[in-house]
């Protein structure tokens, strides 16, 4: 098992390689910019490790595939709902914020949840402090908490995690 001390070094190497591959694709394999690409890839990877340190949680291939399907379907449904609201003459919106305690663990799962909610139409992760997430929503009359809990379950499944229930038992 990899020790916690080596996780940032491994993450730096892996992220640098992945970013360098992206650079290579974007430059259509032209070697003239490879030196600059290596420098940029390493600097961006270093910064990403500082901003988003590795947490030890890994996406499961099947879980990630199922999460992608969930995300795309929810984005389409929510996008149509936002369009309907904004095109309606009465503009049926009641914007506001809700704050929820999260059950997914700190690190990659929590970041994925917060960013997923920000990418879905009608919600925006406004503040993430510890296990508390403040979500700005387009309509507070809707059951936003239920949508957040479902997204939380989907993120947990993507990482192969069991969430604690409200009474503290694992689901």
DAPE-V451411 format. One record per residue. RES is the residue in one small letter. SS is DSSP state (hx for helix, st for strand, lp for the rest). PHI is phi in degrees with one decimal (none if undefined). D_LAST is the distance of its C-alpha to the last C-alpha in Angstrom with 1 decimal. Layout:
RES/SS/PHI/D_LAST
RES/SS/PHI/D_LAST
This chain:
x/lp/none/26.4
x/lp/-75.4/27.7
x/lp/-75.8/28.3
x/hx/-61.2/27.3
x/hx/-65.5/31.1
x/hx/-88.2/31.6
x/hx/-56.3/28.7
x/hx/-62.9/30.9
x/hx/-66.1/33.9
x/hx/-64.0/32.0
x/hx/-61.3/30.5
x/hx/-61.6/34.0
x/hx/-65.6/35.5
x/hx/-63.2/32.9
x/hx/-65.1/33.0
x/hx/-61.3/36.8
x/hx/-63.3/37.1
x/hx/-62.7/34.9
x/hx/-66.7/36.9
x/hx/-66.5/40.1
x/hx/-63.9/39.2
x/hx/-61.8/38.6
x/hx/-58.8/42.0
x/hx/-61.3/43.6
x/hx/-65.4/42.4
x/hx/-65.5/43.5
x/lp/-94.6/46.9
x/lp/56.5/47.3
x/lp/77.2/47.8
x/lp/-71.1/50.8
x/hx/-79.1/51.4
x/hx/-65.1/53.6
x/hx/-103.7/50.7
x/hx/-63.7/48.7
x/hx/-59.8/49.7
x/hx/-64.3/48.6
x/hx/-62.0/45.4
x/hx/-63.4/44.5
x/hx/-62.0/45.2
x/hx/-63.8/43.2
x/hx/-60.8/40.2
x/hx/-67.3/40.2
x/hx/-64.5/40.6
x/hx/-67.3/37.8
x/hx/-63.6/35.5
x/hx/-59.7/36.4
x/hx/-65.3/35.8
x/hx/-66.6/32.4
x/hx/-68.1/31.4
x/hx/-68.6/32.6
x/hx/-78.4/30.8
x/lp/-129.1/27.6
x/lp/-63.5/27.3
x/lp/-63.7/25.2
x/lp/-108.7/21.8
x/lp/91.3/21.0
x/lp/-87.8/18.2
x/lp/-125.9/19.3
x/lp/-68.3/18.6
x/lp/-89.7/18.0
x/hx/-53.6/20.9
x/hx/-66.4/19.1
x/hx/-60.9/16.4
x/hx/-66.4/19.3
x/hx/-64.5/21.2
x/hx/-64.5/18.5
x/hx/-64.0/18.1
x/hx/-60.5/21.9
x/hx/-61.9/22.1
x/hx/-59.3/19.6
x/hx/-61.1/21.6
x/hx/-64.9/24.9
x/hx/-67.3/24.3
x/hx/-65.9/22.9
x/hx/-63.6/25.8
x/hx/-65.1/28.3
x/hx/-62.7/27.2
x/hx/-66.6/27.0
x/hx/-62.7/30.3
x/hx/-65.0/32.0
x/hx/-64.4/30.8
x/hx/-63.3/32.2
x/hx/-61.1/35.4
x/hx/-58.9/35.8
x/hx/-64.3/35.5
x/hx/-73.2/37.9
x/hx/-88.4/40.4
x/lp/-74.3/40.5
x/lp/-59.0/43.6
x/lp/-84.9/41.7
x/lp/46.8/39.1
x/lp/-73.5/36.1
x/lp/-130.4/34.2
x/st/-141.8/33.2
x/lp/-66.3/32.0
x/st/-179.6/30.2
x/st/-127.0/27.4
x/st/-130.0/24.1
x/st/-119.5/22.3
x/st/-127.6/18.5
x/st/-87.1/16.4
x/lp/-91.4/14.3
x/lp/-106.2/10.9
x/lp/-72.5/11.9
x/lp/-70.5/14.1
x/lp/-62.5/17.8
x/lp/106.1/19.9
x/hx/-54.0/19.7
x/hx/-60.4/16.3
x/hx/-69.0/17.4
x/hx/-65.1/20.9
x/hx/-62.7/19.8
x/hx/-61.6/17.9
x/hx/-61.1/21.0
x/hx/-72.4/23.4
x/hx/-62.1/21.7
x/hx/-63.8/22.0
x/hx/-69.3/25.6
x/hx/-86.6/26.5
x/lp/-88.6/25.3
x/lp/-58.3/28.2
x/lp/94.8/28.1
x/st/-134.3/25.8
x/st/-149.0/26.7
x/st/-71.0/24.9
x/st/-94.5/27.5
x/st/-155.1/26.3
x/st/-124.1/23.6
x/st/-127.6/24.0
x/lp/61.2/21.5
x/lp/-97.2/18.2
x/st/-104.2/20.1
x/st/-121.5/20.9
x/st/-98.9/23.8
x/st/-115.7/24.1
x/st/-86.2/27.4
x/st/-127.9/27.2
x/lp/-71.7/30.0
x/st/-144.9/29.3
x/lp/-75.3/27.6
x/lp/-76.6/28.0
x/lp/-80.6/25.3
x/lp/-83.5/21.6
x/hx/-66.0/21.1
x/hx/-60.8/17.9
x/hx/-62.2/16.2
x/hx/-64.3/17.6
x/hx/-65.5/16.5
x/hx/-63.7/12.8
x/hx/-66.9/13.2
x/hx/-61.3/15.0
x/hx/-62.7/12.3
x/hx/-64.0/9.8
x/hx/-66.6/12.8
x/hx/-64.4/13.7
x/hx/-59.9/10.5
x/hx/-65.1/11.1
x/hx/-61.6/14.7
x/hx/-97.0/14.2
x/lp/70.5/11.8
x/lp/-103.1/9.3
x/lp/-105.2/5.6
x/lp/-87.2/5.4
x/st/-71.9/5.7
x/lp/-80.9/5.9
x/lp/-59.6/9.7
x/lp/-91.5/10.3
x/lp/97.9/9.1
x/lp/-80.9/6.5
x/st/-73.7/3.8
x/lp/-95.5/0.0
